[in-house]
């Protein structure tokens, strides 16, 4: 059938992953560091992915394509949600620690204050979110920046994600967390690489949509592990 559907210019794509995160239907994914239309019948042709693309690599065209399969999309989304709940064991809890982790002179204290910590797995409401200072961090920052726990996680609720790998809409989840809880502050920690623009964009957009005035800052880490 002839219908509206997206097309992605791989030459223009910078691999940020923002479109995959914005696609509620899961039609877009990352292949070899570039965005790709994974399932034509999952694309509704409405173009939620267009405004988040920083390089205008996505356009909508009218061409022959399989019909949009809403039932299949709903089943896929439900399966992903069920998988996420199974991964967390259905538990959301505070995990504040005061005892050193590891042995010898290099022993340190884990500053993880709650579980789970992945953005897509975290509940939108939990006791530890009331009055919390939030850290929304790209997962690579934990490996690149040596003092990640002490300098950023300490005293904060940590939310980890990667817009390039997760086919979810961080904006919607973050907006719900900001809207439904009394959040004290929001810090975004990202890498200097282009794909991290997705997590910053989602946080900024979520804060705007929440309508709240919350102290907000973005910190960028270089690939050498330094604060820029």
ChimeraX attribute file (.defattr): number of C-alpha atoms within 10 A of each C-alpha:
attribute: neighborCount
match mode: 1-to-1
recipient: residues
	/A:1	8
	/A:2	10
	/A:3	15
	/A:4	19
	/A:5	24
	/A:6	21
	/A:7	16
	/A:8	18
	/A:9	14
	/A:10	14
	/A:11	9
	/A:12	13
	/A:13	19
	/A:14	17
	/A:15	25
	/A:16	27
	/A:17	30
	/A:18	33
	/A:19	32
	/A:20	29
	/A:21	28
	/A:22	26
	/A:23	21
	/A:24	21
	/A:25	23
	/A:26	22
	/A:27	20
	/A:28	27
	/A:29	22
	/A:30	20
	/A:31	13
	/A:32	7
	/A:33	16
	/A:34	18
	/A:35	24
	/A:36	22
	/A:37	19
	/A:38	14
	/A:39	16
	/A:40	18
	/A:41	19
	/A:42	25
	/A:43	26
	/A:44	21
	/A:45	19
	/A:46	11
	/A:47	18
	/A:48	13
	/A:49	19
	/A:50	20
	/A:51	13
	/A:52	21
	/A:53	20
	/A:54	17
	/A:55	15
	/A:56	13
	/A:57	17
	/A:58	23
	/A:59	14
	/A:60	15
	/A:61	12
	/A:62	12
	/A:63	12
	/A:64	11
	/A:65	14
	/A:66	15
	/A:67	16
	/A:68	18
	/A:69	15
	/A:70	14
	/A:71	9
	/A:72	13
	/A:73	20
	/A:74	14
	/A:75	11
	/A:76	15
	/A:77	15
	/A:78	12
	/A:79	11
	/A:80	13
	/A:81	14
	/A:82	11
	/A:83	13
	/A:84	16
	/A:85	14
	/A:86	12
	/A:87	12
	/A:88	15
	/A:89	10
	/A:90	11
	/A:91	13
	/A:92	18
	/A:93	13
	/A:94	16
	/A:95	14
	/A:96	14
	/A:97	13
	/A:98	10
	/A:99	10
	/A:100	11
	/A:101	12
	/A:102	11
	/A:103	8
	/A:104	7
	/A:105	6
	/A:106	8
	/A:107	11
	/A:108	15
	/A:109	14
	/A:110	18
	/A:111	21
	/A:112	20
	/A:113	19
	/A:114	20
	/A:115	19
	/A:116	23
	/A:117	19
	/A:118	18
	/A:119	21
	/A:120	21
	/A:121	22
	/A:122	23
	/A:123	17
	/A:124	17
	/A:125	15
	/A:126	15
	/A:127	11
	/A:128	17
	/A:129	22
	/A:130	13
	/A:131	12
	/A:132	18
	/A:133	22
	/A:134	23
	/A:135	22
	/A:136	27
	/A:137	28
	/A:138	23
	/A:139	18
	/A:140	17
	/A:141	20
	/A:142	18
	/A:143	11
	/A:144	16
	/A:145	19
	/A:146	12
	/A:147	12
	/A:148	16
	/A:149	18
	/A:150	13
	/A:151	11
	/A:152	22
	/A:153	22
	/A:154	18
	/A:155	17
	/A:156	23
	/A:157	22
	/A:158	26
	/A:159	24
	/A:160	21
	/A:161	21
	/A:162	24
	/A:163	27
	/A:164	27
	/A:165	17
	/A:166	18
	/A:167	23
	/A:168	27
	/A:169	22
	/A:170	26
	/A:171	22
	/A:172	18
	/A:173	20
	/A:174	25
	/A:175	22
	/A:176	18
	/A:177	22
	/A:178	25
	/A:179	18
	/A:180	15
	/A:181	17
	/A:182	15
	/A:183	19
	/A:184	17
	/A:185	17
	/A:186	22
	/A:187	20
	/A:188	21
	/A:189	26
	/A:190	27
	/A:191	25
	/A:192	17
	/A:193	14
	/A:194	14
	/A:195	21
	/A:196	25
	/A:197	20
	/A:198	28
	/A:199	29
	/A:200	25
	/A:201	16
	/A:202	23
	/A:203	24
	/A:204	19
	/A:205	16
	/A:206	22
	/A:207	22
	/A:208	13
	/A:209	16
	/A:210	17
	/A:211	11
	/A:212	14
	/A:213	11
	/A:214	16
	/A:215	11
	/A:216	14
	/A:217	13
	/A:218	15
	/A:219	15
	/A:220	17
	/A:221	18
	/A:222	15
	/A:223	15
	/A:224	9
	/A:225	16
	/A:226	12
	/A:227	14
	/A:228	9
